[in-house]
Amino acid sequence: MRDRAFDQRQAATWCAATCAGVVAAQLLSTLLWDHQNGTHVVWFPGAVLLGALLATSRALWPALVACAYAGVVATISAFGLPLSEVALVAIPSMALIPAAAWCMRRMPRRMPALQDFHMLVVFTLLAVIALPVVSVTLTLWLSHFTSLHESLLSGWANLTTAHALGYALYVPAWCSLRARESALRSSGGLDTGFAILLVLALVILTILWYAFGDRVEYRPLLCLAPTPIVIAAILGAQMPGSSLTMFTVAVIAAHMTSHGHGPFTLASAERTTLALQVWTLLAAISALAVAVVVEQRFASRRSLVAAHRELHELAGRLIATQEQERARLARDLHDDINQRLAAACIDLSTLRKRLAPEYRADVTGVQDRVVALCDDVRQLSHQLHPSCLQHAGLRGALEKLCRHPQGHAWPTVHLLADEAIDTLSPEIALCFYRVAQEALANAVRHADARDITLHASVDDGIATLRILDDGKGFDMAPCASARMGIGITSMHERAKLLGGSFDICSTPGKGVDVCIRIPTTTMTPM
């Protein structure tokens, strides 16, 4: 019951809004008609109804059409025209719009309507060409049975272009403002400063048209003068900007031509209005095509940003999962494997005491190898999960990392660490430890480095870790064009996850310089 009441309120709201919108659109169209010496410039009520039908379910269409029809008839009749005659000639203009809306909604779409050139062609053919031609033809035929043919309705070309211009200017702007994928809605709305500049540009255009519009040699250039303004409106406000700008230009031109000024002024009012309408209609369709391209561009940018954000989050989850798996393996090695090796050492010690003296040396050798294996497993466990970070801090963990491991060739490692690094957050400390661990491993395994320097510091809210070695280095050019190794990629991703930067520089024969910088205030937890 509650859902049904909500649907009824929503339907009543749509009907009231459609009726009010049609009345306002008819008043605006009538105002321009009076201002242009009785010739139609643009007719918006049909476009308002079409926009409402495209935004609602078909079950609500009969009520919306009835409300729009009543609004148009009541508004025109309020100017003293016969109600029955107005009701007759208004039928085609209202009755054919649901058919156009049904066809447009039935057309298959491969992408959002704002980004689909196929839908733009369908809209142009149906709403801008077919609907005005058929409805105006029927309206003029019915007007022969009334007194409105001479007093209210102008020529077929003028009236058809007025209808087409209303659809071309209003419907794309309405759909763009409602669509969730609209670039204007996604960008947070129109910038106030840009709107002010756009208004100033229109004022300058008005001055130029008024000052030089009467000179025939300047008319081609003045007809092209709105082009940069419309392009700027498209880039800044997309489809709503192009439609609103073109409508404003049309109003300005209509006002000027009614007083005999501007580049569209011809010998008669009918020819002047028709020239203005044709120019505005062609400019509006062209601007709409450019707006579709811009919408596609913004949509592609949003898709790339969303994909980058998802990839960033995935990398964070992978690194977090990696750390959890390392901790689990470290616990298994320390609590299970290492304990079993220690038990084996005890068993070997017991066995050695029971054996004859000539066999004890062999058992002692096996026991020593098992003890060495225990040490290696313990060291591997600590590398997988550096518990010393929690107990000794980052500085202590780096000192332990730089120590010479027993039984391994190890270069000379110098550690220069500020005391302030122990105050870093656990996320940054773990990042620095992993980067230092990976850089040291690369320097030892691949670069044959003899001398390595680790420098960790905190300065002006930036934590910096730098690792330099004197190894054989490598050529950066092939690595820039090819994919980096998994170690360098991991270091780079760790820095990005914390909002930092990662740089690596190397030259063959001159070692490697790895530097990572992370802000201590802004970071993304891993």
C-alpha positions in Angstrom: 0.0 0.0 0.0 2.8 2.4 0.9 4.6 1.6 -2.5 1.3 2.2 -4.3 0.8 5.5 -2.6 4.3 6.5 -3.4 3.7 5.6 -7.1 0.6 7.7 -7.2 2.4 10.7 -5.7 5.2 10.3 -8.2 2.7 10.1 -11.1 0.9 13.2 -9.8 4.2 15.0 -9.5 5.2 14.1 -13.1 1.8 15.2 -14.4 1.9 18.5 -12.6 5.5 19.2 -13.6 4.8 18.3 -17.3 1.7 20.6 -17.4 3.6 23.5 -15.8 6.6 22.9 -18.1 4.4 22.9 -21.2 2.6 26.1 -20.1 6.0 27.9 -19.5 7.3 26.6 -22.8 4.2 27.8 -24.6 4.5 31.3 -23.0 8.1 31.5 -24.0 7.3 30.4 -27.6 4.5 32.9 -27.7 6.7 35.7 -26.4 9.2 35.1 -29.2 6.4 34.8 -31.8 5.1 38.3 -30.8 8.6 39.7 -30.7 9.3 38.4 -34.2 6.4 40.1 -35.9 4.1 37.1 -35.9 6.5 34.5 -37.2 7.4 31.4 -35.2 11.0 31.2 -34.0 10.9 28.1 -31.8 8.2 25.9 -30.3 9.1 24.2 -27.0 5.9 22.5 -25.6 6.4 19.4 -27.8 10.0 19.0 -26.7 9.0 19.3 -23.0 6.4 16.5 -23.5 8.9 14.3 -25.4 11.5 14.7 -22.6 8.9 13.7 -20.0 7.9 10.6 -22.0 11.5 9.5 -22.4 12.0 9.8 -18.7 8.9 7.9 -17.5 7.3 4.5 -17.9 4.7 3.9 -20.7 2.0 3.4 -18.2 2.1 7.1 -17.3 2.2 8.3 -20.9 -1.6 8.8 -21.4 -1.8 11.0 -18.3 1.2 13.0 -19.3 0.0 13.6 -22.9 -3.4 14.7 -21.5 -1.8 17.1 -19.1 0.5 18.6 -21.8 -2.4 18.9 -24.2 -4.6 20.6 -21.7 -1.7 23.0 -20.8 -1.1 24.0 -24.4 -4.8 24.5 -25.2 -5.4 26.5 -22.0 -2.4 28.7 -22.5 -3.2 29.6 -26.2 -6.9 30.1 -25.4 -6.0 32.5 -22.7 -4.9 35.0 -25.4 -8.5 35.2 -26.6 -8.5 32.5 -29.3 -11.5 30.1 -29.7 -11.1 27.1 -27.4 -12.6 24.6 -29.8 -10.4 25.7 -32.7 -7.2 25.7 -30.6 -8.1 22.2 -29.2 -8.5 20.9 -32.8 -5.2 22.2 -34.3 -3.2 21.2 -31.2 -4.1 17.5 -31.6 -1.4 16.5 -34.1 1.4 18.2 -32.3 0.6 16.4 -29.0 -0.7 13.0 -30.3 2.3 12.1 -32.5 4.9 12.7 -29.8 4.3 9.3 -28.0 4.9 7.5 -31.2 8.3 9.2 -31.6 9.1 8.5 -28.0 8.1 4.8 -28.4 10.4 4.4 -31.5 13.3 6.1 -29.7 13.0 3.9 -26.7 12.7 0.7 -28.8 16.0 1.4 -30.6 18.8 -0.9 -29.4 21.7 0.8 -27.8 25.3 -0.4 -27.6 26.3 2.4 -25.2 24.7 5.2 -23.2 22.5 7.5 -25.3 24.7 10.5 -24.7 27.7 8.7 -26.3 26.0 6.8 -29.1 26.1 8.4 -32.6 23.5 5.8 -33.7 21.0 7.3 -31.2 21.9 10.8 -32.4 21.0 9.8 -36.0 17.8 8.2 -34.8 16.9 11.3 -32.7 17.6 13.6 -35.6 15.5 11.6 -38.1 12.6 11.1 -35.7 12.3 14.2 -33.5 14.0 16.8 -35.6 12.8 15.8 -39.1 9.9 13.3 -39.2 7.9 14.5 -36.2 7.9 18.2 -37.1 7.1 17.5 -40.7 4.2 15.2 -40.1 2.7 17.1 -37.1 2.9 20.5 -38.8 1.4 19.2 -42.0 -1.6 17.8 -40.2 -1.9 20.9 -38.1 -2.0 23.2 -41.2 -4.5 20.8 -42.8 -6.8 21.0 -39.7 -6.4 24.8 -39.5 -8.2 25.2 -42.8 -11.4 24.3 -40.9 -10.7 27.1 -38.4 -10.0 30.8 -38.3 -6.5 30.3 -37.0 -4.9 29.6 -40.4 -4.4 33.3 -41.1 -4.3 34.8 -37.6 -2.0 32.4 -35.7 -0.2 29.9 -37.9 2.5 31.0 -40.3 4.0 29.2 -43.3 4.8 25.4 -43.4 8.6 25.9 -43.5 8.6 28.4 -40.7 6.4 26.4 -38.4 8.2 23.1 -39.2 11.6 24.6 -38.5 10.3 26.1 -35.2 9.2 22.6 -34.0 12.4 21.0 -35.1 14.5 23.7 -33.3 12.6 23.2 -30.1 13.3 19.4 -30.1 17.0 19.9 -31.1 17.6 22.5 -28.3 15.6 21.1 -25.4 15.6 17.3 -25.5 19.4 16.7 -25.5 19.9 19.1 -22.7 17.1 17.5 -20.7 18.4 14.0 -21.2 22.0 15.1 -20.4 20.9 16.7 -17.1 19.0 13.5 -16.1 21.5 10.9 -17.2 23.8 9.5 -14.6 26.5 9.0 -17.2 26.4 12.7 -18.1 29.8 14.3 -18.0 28.3 17.5 -16.4 26.8 15.5 -13.5 29.9 13.4 -13.1 32.1 16.5 -12.9 30.0 18.1 -10.1 28.2 20.7 -12.1 29.0 23.9 -13.9 31.9 26.1 -12.7 30.7 29.6 -11.7 33.7 31.3 -13.2 33.2 29.5 -16.5 29.6 30.5 -16.5 30.5 34.2 -16.0 33.0 34.1 -18.9 30.4 32.4 -21.1 27.9 35.2 -20.4 30.6 37.9 -21.1 31.3 36.2 -24.4 27.6 36.3 -25.4 27.5 40.0 -24.5 30.5 40.6 -26.7 28.8 38.6 -29.5 25.7 40.8 -29.1 27.7 44.0 -29.4 29.5 42.7 -32.5 26.3 41.7 -34.2 24.6 45.0 -33.3 27.6 47.1 -34.5 28.5 45.2 -37.7 25.5 43.1 -38.5 24.1 45.5 -41.1 27.3 45.4 -43.2 27.0 42.7 -45.8 30.7 42.0 -46.2 30.9 41.0 -42.5 27.9 38.8 -42.4 29.7 35.4 -43.2 32.2 36.1 -40.4 29.5 37.2 -38.0 27.6 34.0 -38.6 30.7 32.0 -37.6 31.4 34.2 -34.6 29.3 32.1 -32.1 31.4 29.0 -33.0 34.2 29.4 -30.4 31.6 30.3 -27.8 29.6 27.1 -28.5 32.7 25.0 -28.6 33.7 26.4 -25.2 30.2 25.7 -23.8 30.4 22.1 -25.1 33.8 21.6 -23.4 32.7 23.2 -20.2 29.1 22.1 -19.9 28.7 19.4 -22.6 25.2 18.9 -24.1 23.3 21.3 -21.7 25.9 24.0 -22.4 25.6 23.6 -26.2 21.8 23.6 -26.1 21.5 26.6 -23.7 24.1 28.5 -25.6 22.5 27.9 -28.9 19.1 28.9 -27.5 20.6 32.1 -26.0 22.2 32.9 -29.4 18.8 32.3 -31.1 17.0 34.6 -28.7 19.6 37.3 -29.1 19.4 37.0 -32.9 15.6 37.0 -32.9 15.5 40.1 -30.8 18.0 42.0 -33.0 16.4 40.9 -36.3 13.0 42.1 -35.0 14.5 45.6 -34.8 16.2 45.3 -38.2 19.8 44.5 -36.9 22.1 41.5 -37.0 23.5 39.3 -39.8 20.2 37.5 -40.5 18.2 40.5 -41.5 16.6 40.0 -44.9 13.8 41.7 -46.9 10.8 40.2 -45.0 10.1 39.1 -41.5 9.3 35.5 -42.8 12.6 35.2 -44.7 14.5 36.7 -41.8 13.1 34.3 -39.3 13.5 31.3 -41.6 17.2 32.2 -42.2 17.7 32.5 -38.4 15.9 29.2 -37.8 17.9 27.2 -40.4 21.2 28.6 -39.2 20.4 27.9 -35.6 19.1 24.4 -36.4 22.2 23.4 -38.4 24.4 24.9 -35.7 22.5 23.0 -32.9 22.8 19.7 -34.7 26.5 20.2 -35.4 27.0 21.3 -31.8 25.1 18.2 -30.6 27.5 15.9 -32.7 30.5 17.6 -31.1 28.9 17.2 -27.7 28.5 13.5 -28.2 32.3 13.3 -29.0 33.0 15.2 -25.8 30.7 13.0 -23.8 32.6 10.0 -25.2 35.9 11.5 -24.2 34.8 12.2 -20.7 33.3 8.7 -20.4 36.6 7.2 -21.6 38.4 9.3 -19.0 36.0 8.2 -16.2 36.4 4.5 -17.3 40.2 4.9 -17.2 40.1 6.5 -13.8 37.7 3.8 -12.5 40.0 1.0 -13.9 43.0 2.7 -12.4 41.2 2.9 -9.0 40.2 -0.7 -9.2 43.7 -1.8 -10.2 45.1 0.3 -7.3 42.7 -1.4 -4.8 43.5 -4.8 -6.3 47.2 -4.2 -5.9 46.6 -3.1 -2.3 44.6 -6.3 -1.6 47.3 -8.5 -3.2 50.0 -6.9 -1.2 48.0 -7.3 2.0 47.2 -10.9 1.1 50.9 -11.5 0.4 51.9 -10.1 3.8 49.2 -12.3 5.5 50.5 -15.4 3.6 54.1 -14.5 4.5 53.1 -14.3 8.2 51.4 -17.6 8.0 54.4 -19.3 6.4 56.7 -17.6 8.9 54.7 -19.1 11.8 54.6 -22.5 10.1 58.4 -22.4 9.7 59.1 -21.2 13.2 56.5 -23.1 15.1 56.4 -26.4 13.1 59.4 -27.0 10.8 62.0 -25.4 13.1 60.7 -27.2 16.1 60.8 -30.5 14.3 64.4 -29.8 13.2 65.3 -28.9 16.8 63.8 -32.3 17.9 65.8 -34.0 15.2 69.0 -32.4 16.6 68.1 -33.7 20.1 67.5 -37.1 18.7 70.8 -37.1 16.9 72.6 -36.0 20.1 71.0 -38.8 22.0 71.8 -41.3 19.2 75.5 -40.1 19.1 75.9 -41.1 22.8 74.7 -44.6 22.1 76.9 -45.2 19.1 80.4 -46.6 19.1 83.1 -43.9 19.0 84.0 -44.6 15.4 80.5 -43.6 14.3 80.1 -40.5 16.5 82.0 -38.2 14.1 79.6 -38.9 11.3 76.5 -38.3 13.5 78.1 -35.1 14.7 78.5 -33.8 11.1 74.9 -34.6 10.4 73.9 -32.8 13.6 75.9 -29.7 12.7 74.2 -29.6 9.2 70.8 -29.9 10.9 71.7 -27.1 13.3 72.8 -24.9 10.3 69.5 -25.7 8.6 67.6 -24.6 11.7 69.4 -21.3 11.6 68.6 -20.9 7.9 64.9 -21.7 8.6 64.8 -19.2 11.5 66.4 -16.5 9.3 63.9 -17.2 6.5 61.1 -17.0 9.0 62.2 -13.6 10.1 62.6 -12.4 6.5 59.0 -13.5 5.7 57.6 -11.8 8.8 59.8 -9.2 10.3 58.6 -9.3 13.9 61.6 -7.1 14.8 59.7 -4.2 13.3 57.2 -4.4 16.2 59.8 -5.0 18.9 62.9 -3.0 17.7 61.4 -0.5 15.4 62.3 0.3 11.8 65.8 1.3 12.6 66.6 -1.9 14.5 64.9 -4.0 11.7 67.1 -2.3 9.1 70.2 -2.9 11.2 69.4 -6.5 11.4 68.7 -6.7 7.7 72.1 -5.2 6.9 74.1 -7.7 9.0 76.3 -10.2 7.4 74.4 -13.6 7.4 76.5 -16.6 8.3 77.6 -18.8 5.5 76.8 -16.2 2.8 78.9 -13.8 0.7 77.8 -10.4 1.7 78.9 -6.9 0.6 79.7 -4.0 3.0 76.4 -2.4 3.9 76.3 1.1 5.5 73.1 2.2 7.3 72.4 5.9 7.8 69.1 6.1 9.6 67.5 9.0 11.5 66.0 8.3 14.9 62.7 9.9 13.6 62.1 6.8 11.3 61.0 4.9 14.4 58.0 7.2 14.7 56.7 6.3 11.3 53.4 4.4 11.0 53.5 0.6 10.7 52.4 0.8 7.0 55.3 3.1 6.0 57.8 1.1 8.2 56.7 -2.2 6.6 57.0 -0.6 3.1 60.5 0.7 3.8 61.6 -2.7 5.2 60.2 -4.6 2.1 61.8 -2.1 -0.3 65.2 -2.3 1.5 64.9 -6.1 1.6 64.2 -6.4 -2.1 66.9 -3.8 -3.1 69.5 -5.6 -1.0 68.6 -8.9 -2.5 68.8 -7.5 -6.1 72.2 -5.9 -5.3 73.6 -9.2 -4.0 72.1 -11.6 -6.4 72.2 -9.7 -9.7 74.4 -6.7 -9.4 77.5 -8.2 -7.7 77.6 -5.1 -5.5 80.5 -4.7 -3.0 79.3 -1.6 -1.2 75.8 -0.7 -0.4 74.4 2.4 1.4 70.9 2.6 3.0 69.8 6.1 4.0 66.4 6.5 5.8 65.2 9.9 6.9 62.2 12.0 7.7 62.1 15.7 6.6 59.3 18.2 6.2 56.6 15.5 6.5 58.3 13.3 3.8 59.8 9.9 4.7 62.6 9.0 2.4 64.5 5.7 1.8 67.4 5.6 -0.6 69.5 2.6 -1.5 72.7 3.0 -3.5 75.1 0.2 -4.6 78.2 0.0 -6.7 77.1 -3.0 -8.7 77.2 -3.5 -12.5 73.9 -1.7 -13.0 71.7 -2.0 -16.1 70.4 -0.1 -19.0 67.2 1.8 -18.2 66.0 2.2 -21.8 65.0 -1.4 -22.4 63.4 -1.6 -19.0 61.3 1.5 -19.8 59.9 -0.1 -22.9 59.6 -3.6 -21.5 57.9 -4.8 -18.4 59.9 -4.4 -15.1 60.7 -7.4 -13.0 58.3 -8.4 -10.3 60.6 -7.0 -7.5 60.7 -3.5 -9.0 57.0 -3.6 -9.7 56.3 -4.6 -6.1 58.3 -1.7 -4.8 56.6 0.7 -7.1 53.1 -0.5 -6.1 53.9 -0.3 -2.4 54.9 3.3 -2.8 51.8 4.2 -4.8 49.5 2.6 -2.3 50.8 4.9 0.4 50.6 8.0 -1.9 54.3 8.2 -2.4 56.7 8.0 -5.3 59.3 5.5 -6.4 62.3 6.2 -8.6 65.1 4.0 -9.8 68.1 5.2 -11.7 70.9 3.0 -13.2 73.7 3.1 -15.7 75.7 0.1 -16.8 78.8 -0.2 -14.7 77.7 2.6 -12.2 75.3 0.8 -9.9 71.7 1.4 -9.0 70.0 4.2 -7.1 66.6 3.3 -5.6 64.6 6.1 -3.9 61.2 6.0 -2.4 59.4 9.0 -0.8 56.2 8.7 1.2 54.2 11.5 2.9 53.8 10.8 6.6 50.3 12.4 6.7 48.4 11.1 3.7 48.5 7.4 3.0 46.4 4.5 2.1 46.6 1.5 4.4 47.7 -1.7 2.9 
